[in-house]
């Protein structure tokens, strides 16, 4: 745990949060700056900066908790959808460098627009990306 990490501070009870779930491996709390009602962050209690660092078993546990909360939120908030967002690095707009997953309940006419297409869609671009991935996977086997 890192002393300056705001999420580690929440885990250690040095900083207040509206904790909606907690177990030995993870914690979930309402985002301090929610974009919709019920916007929740799910975090591991161990400090991992991003998806590149977090062990798979922790990640699997967090996803199970995300699903449990998503099902609860569907009933609690009568949502029509849910975004699960996880960002890694400055370019991806990660602002707190403790792995976390956003659960963003979605509502009729909530006004959110998360994805805008900037990368040109073309068969060349898709084919190039596909071949980079497939060739890399072949090389590491």
Secondary structure, DSSP 8 states (H G I E B T S, - for coil): --TT-HHHHHHTTSS---EEEE-SSEEEEE-TT-SSTT-EEEEESS---STTTS-HHHHHHHHHHHHHHHHHHHHHS--SEEEEE---SGGGT--S-S-EEEEEEE-TT---------S---HHHHHHHHHHHHHHHHHH-
